[in-house]
Amino acid sequence: MQKMWWWFLVLISFSNAFGQTDMRKKAFVFPIESDKSYVSLEAQLMKPLKAFTICLHVYTELASTRGYSIFSYATKKQANEILIFWSKDKGYSFSVGGTEVLFKAPEITLAPVHICTSWESTSGIAELWVDGKPMVRKSLKKGYSVGTEASIILGQEQDSFAGSFEENQSLVGDIGDVNMWDFVLSPDEINIVYVGGTLSPNVLNWRALTYEAQGEVFTKPQLWS
């Protein structure tokens, strides 16, 4: 009995060391421009990705001022394995395997924005949804596979694996509800996520998030419903 109790304590300690946090109704806040503030996320990936969907909320005043990184997924072979980036003059930039497509942005407003991006290898179709509305589909990296040994960063763009950040690409603002699936969500499913529903994300789950924050990053209540 004593031995079983000892193992129980070991398992509890291990769970706490590598535990998951329920981030429901919370957001990461990046209050200042910096090349040292970021959040690193740990994903549940067992094999290369042939498809994915990423959804999140972002709230910033930077859109009319400069570009900023929204979601950066790097491997040792490719810094822009997956990148969602706002470009002041171009709109939303979405990269897979280092190749970029651009989506013209809807009218810029100073309000929280909900974004979903998806991609599938078989067709190469890339999609971007902004506040529940789809942009025109694009073609991107047909036949490609996204690597699994990834560094996933919020708040900065990675120009090398887990590093080479630039202050003028950093996010200043809030980000939350970051979820990722290893398949393409249907339009109906994206609308469910947009209105606050949950669809059991299996790569990144905001309600069971493993992360590490560095620098000036704070966890605060969300400013969106």
DABELCOR-V595554 format. One record per backbone hydrogen bond with DSSP energy under -1.0 kcal/mol. NH is the residue of the N-H (numbers start at 1). CO is the residue of the C=O. E is the energy in kcal/mol with one decimal. If there is no record, write none. Layout:
# DABELCOR-V595554
NH_CO_E, NH_CO_E
This chain:
# DABELCOR-V595554
5_1_-2.2, 6_2_-2.0, 7_3_-2.2, 8_4_-2.0, 9_5_-2.0, 10_6_-2.0, 11_7_-2.4, 12_8_-2.2, 13_9_-2.3, 14_10_-2.4, 15_11_-2.4, 16_12_-2.2, 17_13_-2.1, 18_14_-1.8, 21_209_-2.8, 23_206_-2.3, 26_23_-2.4, 27_220_-2.6, 28_175_-2.8, 29_218_-3.2, 30_173_-3.3, 38_214_-1.9, 39_154_-2.2, 40_212_-3.0, 41_152_-2.7, 42_210_-2.6, 44_203_-2.0, 49_146_-2.3, 52_119_-2.1, 53_181_-1.6, 54_117_-2.9, 55_179_-2.5, 56_115_-2.3, 57_176_-3.1, 58_113_-2.3, 59_174_-2.6, 65_62_-2.6, 66_62_-2.3, 68_86_-1.8, 69_169_-2.5, 70_84_-2.7, 71_84_-1.8, 72_153_-2.0, 73_82_-3.1, 74_151_-2.8, 75_78_-2.6, 82_73_-2.2, 83_95_-1.9, 84_71_-2.6, 85_93_-2.6, 86_68_-2.8, 87_91_-3.2, 91_87_-2.6, 92_103_-2.1, 93_85_-3.6, 94_101_-2.7, 95_83_-2.7, 96_99_-2.1, 97_81_-2.3, 98_80_-2.3, 99_96_-1.7, 101_94_-2.2, 103_92_-2.8, 111_109_-1.9, 113_58_-3.1, 115_56_-2.9, 116_129_-2.2, 117_54_-2.7, 118_127_-1.9, 119_52_-2.1, 120_125_-1.2, 121_50_-3.4, 124_120_-1.8, 126_138_-2.8, 127_118_-2.6, 129_116_-3.0, 130_133_-2.8, 131_114_-3.5, 133_130_-1.5, 135_128_-2.9, 138_126_-2.3, 140_124_-3.3, 143_121_-2.6, 144_141_-1.9, 146_49_-2.6, 150_148_-2.0, 151_74_-2.9, 153_72_-3.2, 154_39_-2.7, 159_163_-1.4, 160_163_-1.4, 163_160_-2.1, 169_166_-2.0, 170_167_-1.4, 171_155_-1.9, 173_30_-1.7, 174_59_-2.6, 175_28_-2.1, 176_57_-2.2, 179_55_-2.6, 180_204_-2.4, 181_53_-2.4, 190_186_-2.6, 191_187_-2.0, 192_188_-1.7, 193_189_-2.2, 194_190_-2.6, 195_191_-1.8, 196_193_-1.7, 197_192_-3.1, 203_180_-2.3, 204_180_-1.5, 208_205_-2.1, 209_21_-2.9, 212_40_-2.0, 214_38_-2.9, 217_215_-1.8, 218_29_-2.1, 220_27_-2.4, 222_25_-2.3
